[in-house]
Amino acid sequence: MDIADRLQEFLDYLGLNTHQFAKELGYERSEKIYGILHKKFKPSYDTLMDILLRFPELSAEWLFRGEGEMFVRKEQVSQQTFEVGLLKEKVKSLESLQTEKDKQLTDKERMIAILEKQVNLLEKMLSIPK
């Protein structure tokens, strides 16, 4: 049994078809899920993460390698949910920092442009014969 078969087993357990499952993951279209289930291509890392984040009770070990049970224990789900929350907070913090750095860079670029104009003006003033 490969990852596509296990994913199909999970969908069967949930009672969802390809389109419904894609909607659960926030996808507008179901082609990606259809292609995985029909073994046209393997799921990407992003797709697997979308699945595991939406369904934290699904065992990654089972989905990826077929080992263990389909579902993780409740304690594991709580720990994973906690860790995902921490990661989301860290991403938010980094995005905020990135925005601030982008603003600082824009401000510095404006200052450089102003200074370059001043230098050009001073050079013109100094080169005018008296």
GIPEBEL-V142676 format. One line per field, one symbol per residue. phi: phi as a letter, one per 40 degrees, with the letter a starting at -180 (. if undefined). burial: 1 if it has 24 or more other ideal C-beta (glycine too) atoms within 12 Angstrom, else 0. A space follows every 50 residues. Layout:
phi: ???
burial: ???
This chain:
phi: .bccccccccccccgbcdcccdcdcgccbbdccdccccfcacccdccccd ccccbcccccdcccbgbgccbccdcccccccccccccccccccccccccc cccccccccccccccccccccccccccccb
burial: 00110111011000010100110010000001100110000010001101 11101111110110000001000000000100000000000000000000 000000000000000000000000000000
